[in-house]
């Protein structure tokens, strides 16, 4: 059983952390890899990149925003309750080159995925400058942890309620102008990764992004997670989740992520309505 | 000769237009009277050719003799001696080219309906629970890891657990059954049946572990470190092939693997009662001509499509699907666009599929497969309008496990190299069988490969070679 041993609410309850018992996965997982989780018998298989692993304790941690029925079902699971299925670790781990000067850019819950990568890079002797952002102060997560994983941390909010007012790309531009940046890692909403990649391309700075396309099995069997990278079709689940941001066709990815918008809305509405009826 | 002797008992079926809109099984199964009448047709040949045609060598006249006497319990017992999945095989084996294809009666008239009889015996047992499970030999203390719970893995697990070995069956998905569960639709093989066959194995002592992706969660090497004495790889050929033509990543173009997995494993046809959605196309094009294409097309009809077209580049005679499936699909209203090859997908400004530009083909000289090669007719381009396209043009070797097992010899297409008689691979203690060795084939061939490998593994565990 994949029992939840720790649960936290962040960003006013819109973002949830679950630490889950999964010893086999915890023993193998490396930064950048993802899991597939399923709440119950009729649940969907949802891919989430791991935020933390503890091989000694035998646990893995995911942090996700509640956006639809499946994440709503995840949200309702209490400590001591279990996910019916957790599969992993899937995808390729992050390739970390020691001693580089790296800028890590994170937006929204992408910061949760960015954190173990930034920490891994710092441990490998990289100089890590991090820029994290959220729409407002309440939605900002993991500021402390990102601070510890970085030599330098910048915080932005869209509305200026905390840190610097504006987008992460503005701070990034300053860093790029200063020069000396070997690599950028950008993880967050697809438009953010797209604009970061467009910007770094001008500066010729290699940029790695982590994608979360729609998929079922996570083992290369369904091909639902097709992304175009450098004009070639890749499978997000086995070739990724990390890709060269300069090569990714983000516009196609955005359209593909909308494939089931209507059904997702229907499912979520129903779920909320049923909860209302039971209350 | 009476007519009962000469005429094959017809399988009762749901009427085409009724079944084309539901997911219930198409054939309803024989009544006990029909089963006996059909069994009485068997000539009980002294050297039965039907058995030669069975990849797992079921004693066909033997079990039919019991059925003719109305002793269904003994019949199923006899089948179980060679086949651990009779309810499955009775439904999905290509009997017309195996046992029934060899039946003496078939030379002048109709072959004995061996598949229908096997199915009846298995269903009878499942609903009446009359028969004792086959007994297990004394424990040997040897441990075998079976990777993949599809037809070949289930066969290996069943054979080896009965021989007294400790068997762990690893499945990457959250449910066991492999292609029987994610690939073959409910209306052809109800999932309860697969679940029942798997529980039977568990009752015999097989330890099932789902959600374990061997190659990721644990490697083959680690299985040995954990104390397994032998490993069987039956992971299937799970890598979808695409046409590699422009527009293939439009929303609305799915691999058959994805479409069928959504429908079958995730039961998305029940959405929103279950949480996984599936695209419900109005005009659906299915690319390909095999069983998977038929399953996809018939699923699309059941999901309410107005028109489903099968786009296939050769002619009907070259279609690799089972004859019964083509016939069933046609009865249900499938539209055939034969000698027709997709050139590119067309989409709108939202990135959604609106049609496929195709070109007409004609048959030229025979190619390597012995089938006449389709050649394009210049200037014959036309558009098949559709909002959903399902690509069912075959599968390749999924590299996930093989790449994580560096010393496992593969052929140039990435399939595992294994001895055809024993399933032995080039890595010590590792056997392989089914689609990961042969490329996409049938359930029963995978089971046959599993049977041979199980014999070889048993010898290895007993004698050490």
Interface residues (C-beta under 8 A of the other chain):
Chain A: X24 X25 X28 X38 X42 X43 X44 X45 X69 X70 X73 X84 X85 X86 X87 X88 X89 X90 X216 X217 X218 X219 X220 X221 X222 X223 X224 X226 X227 X228 X233 X238 X252 X255 X256 X258 X259 X260 X263 X264 X266 X267 X270
Chain B: X172 X173 X174 X210 X211 X212 X213 X216 X217 X218 X238 X239 X240 X242 X244 X248 X249 X251 X252 X254 X255 X257 X258 X261 X262 X265 X266 X267 X271 X272 X273 X274 X275 X276 X277 X279 X350 X351 X352 X398 X399 X400
